[in-house]
Amino acid sequence: QVQLVESGGGLVQPGGSLRLSCAASGTIISLYSMAWYRQAPGKQREWVASITFLGREDYADSVKGRFTISRDNAKNTVYLHMSSLKPEDTAVYYCNERMSWGPGTQVTVSS
């Protein structure tokens, strides 16, 4: 059974940075595409970034140039490096692999 556990969320000021982690078990992340999604209060869950098993990265326009997705196959962990954070980045961030989701980690951008 695939389990994904996100961590690294928190409160950060506008312009700040955070690194989210997604530790996977029951799967080998190097074999699959991995993705990050987010859901803000009152809004639908939206795709943020993904990385294919070949290492190709794709980003939503709203985060392009500010967020970077990466993968450590030895640790079976996916990361989301977020910089130049804005209040509109406030959301619960979820890790995704095929049909599996983590419980999410809260990111709040506020002064």
C-alpha positions as CSV (number, residue, x, y, z in Angstrom):
1,Q,0.0,0.0,0.0
2,V,1.4,3.4,-1.0
3,Q,1.8,5.9,1.8
4,L,2.8,9.5,1.2
5,V,3.6,11.9,4.1
6,E,4.1,15.6,3.6
7,S,6.1,17.8,5.9
8,G,7.8,21.2,6.0
9,G,4.8,23.5,6.0
10,G,4.4,26.4,8.3
11,L,3.9,30.2,8.6
12,V,6.2,32.3,6.5
13,Q,6.3,36.0,5.6
14,P,5.7,37.2,2.0
15,G,8.9,36.9,0.0
16,G,10.1,34.0,2.2
17,S,11.0,30.4,1.4
18,L,10.0,26.9,2.4
19,R,10.9,23.4,1.4
20,L,8.2,20.8,1.5
21,S,9.0,17.1,1.6
22,C,7.0,14.1,0.6
23,A,8.3,10.8,2.0
24,A,6.9,7.8,0.1
25,S,6.6,4.1,1.2
26,G,5.1,1.1,-0.5
27,T,6.3,2.5,-3.9
28,I,9.4,3.3,-5.8
29,I,9.1,7.0,-6.8
30,S,11.8,6.7,-9.5
31,L,9.4,4.5,-11.5
32,Y,6.5,7.0,-11.5
33,S,5.6,10.6,-12.0
34,M,5.2,12.5,-8.8
35,A,3.2,15.7,-8.3
36,W,2.3,18.5,-5.8
37,Y,-1.2,20.0,-5.6
38,R,-2.6,22.6,-3.3
39,Q,-6.0,23.6,-2.1
40,A,-6.8,27.0,-0.7
41,P,-9.8,27.6,1.5
42,G,-13.0,27.7,-0.5
43,K,-11.2,26.7,-3.7
44,Q,-10.7,23.5,-5.7
45,R,-7.5,21.5,-5.5
46,E,-5.1,22.6,-8.2
47,W,-2.0,21.2,-9.7
48,V,1.2,22.9,-8.8
49,A,4.1,20.9,-10.2
50,S,5.1,17.5,-11.4
51,I,8.2,15.5,-12.2
52,T,8.2,12.5,-14.4
53,F,10.2,9.3,-13.9
54,L,12.6,10.7,-16.5
55,G,13.1,13.8,-14.5
56,R,11.1,16.2,-16.6
57,E,9.6,19.1,-14.6
58,D,6.4,21.0,-15.2
59,Y,4.9,23.9,-13.3
60,A,1.7,25.8,-13.1
61,D,2.1,29.3,-14.5
62,S,1.3,30.8,-11.1
63,V,4.4,29.2,-9.6
64,K,6.8,29.0,-12.5
65,G,10.2,30.6,-11.7
66,R,9.5,30.5,-7.9
67,F,8.9,26.8,-7.1
68,T,11.2,23.9,-7.9
69,I,10.2,20.2,-7.7
70,S,13.0,17.7,-7.1
71,R,13.4,14.1,-6.2
72,D,15.8,12.1,-4.1
73,N,15.5,8.5,-5.3
74,A,17.8,7.1,-2.6
75,K,15.5,8.6,0.1
76,N,12.3,7.9,-1.9
77,T,11.4,11.5,-1.2
78,V,10.0,14.3,-3.4
79,Y,10.6,18.0,-2.5
80,L,9.0,21.3,-3.4
81,H,11.3,24.2,-3.0
82,M,9.2,27.4,-2.7
83,S,10.6,30.9,-2.8
84,S,9.3,34.4,-3.2
85,L,6.2,33.2,-1.5
86,K,3.0,35.3,-1.8
87,P,-0.1,35.4,0.3
88,E,-2.0,33.7,-2.5
89,D,0.3,30.7,-2.1
90,T,-1.5,30.0,1.2
91,A,-3.0,26.5,1.0
92,V,-2.8,22.9,2.1
93,Y,-0.2,21.3,-0.1
94,Y,-0.6,17.6,-1.1
95,C,1.8,15.1,-2.6
96,N,0.4,12.7,-5.3
97,E,1.6,9.5,-7.0
98,R,-0.9,7.9,-9.3
99,M,-4.1,7.5,-7.2
100,S,-2.4,8.0,-3.9
101,W,-2.5,11.2,-1.8
102,G,-0.8,12.3,1.4
103,P,-2.8,14.1,4.2
104,G,-1.3,17.4,3.3
105,T,0.8,20.1,5.0
106,Q,-0.4,23.7,5.6
107,V,1.5,26.6,4.2
108,T,0.5,30.1,5.3
109,V,2.1,33.2,3.8
110,S,1.3,36.2,5.9
111,S,3.0,39.2,7.6
